[in-house]
């Protein structure tokens, strides 16, 4: 059973989400503030398949917790925000969150996001290739890491990793913004699609693929992007 850790300071919300997700075959642990969340997280980090962080908490905020989680783990993160400000969402994604949901939301919407992340991270299909190799890099879908030719781990945020994974799995295909947003965040392109261009530029830099003529992620004028490297995939 997949284990999810949720932190939210509203008891009614916590109880509702736990009951709903329990019914849908998830094992759920709850925390009411940052301190209790970190205690649970450090105790069960290696068992978790997903973390859900409320941005507003009585003793800290979800951004601080997101950074702390990323220091220890690449577990997928969903952030819950009551703010309609796009900046808050971008900050969360830059810190390593994989997705965000604006309040108010329904448990059904949250469940859909959870399932989408598990699909995108390959947790639904044990037969899917674990490793993808390209241009001296190795992407490990299970550990959610990318290492270079020397075996050093490349520093990537959660969105960096998800974006690269989607590119690698669709190598050679021309992908427009809508396809990339749907494939990495499970939603259509909207106000955040401008952030996507910035994220791709940053991903290029992390892979030493910057400059005027990128070799890995190429821009197709008027159409989108294409991952141009040759990719080999397998379980070992």
C-alpha angles and dihedrals in degrees: 000000000000114000121219128188116206128188118193128143094218111090094200091054093048092050093047094049094047093051092047096046093042087056089053094055100262125132106227131197120189136210128183100200143009095273095053091043094055091047090053093041096052090046096052106019095125093051099051124105095182142009124207116200127192108213096216115059132159097243103027140345137263093252092062090048091048091056091048092051091050091053089062108024148019092217111144115264130205117192124208115210133180090194121098089201110119090211092069091054093048091049091053092050092047091052091056108275116145098208143352136216124202120225132273096050136151125245087240091059091049091049090052090052091048092051091046092053092047089051093048093048091050096244091131096060122048090181093063114108113271098202131048117186126196137155092350094312127114121206114200110200094191098050089033092226137126121211130191129230090279093053094253116142114244112227106243133162120229091262092046089056095045092048093049092046090053092049092049093048089051098039112165094020121115105235123195124204093265092055092047094048092047092046097047104031103018093239140095121266111273136141089332095061089088088060089055092067090052091047092052090051090052092047090053090054092049089054093045087246098125128119132079095300111042114195100199108036109031127189116233104204112240093359111062134250138323131200101227102183122104110252129203119192135193148130094265 
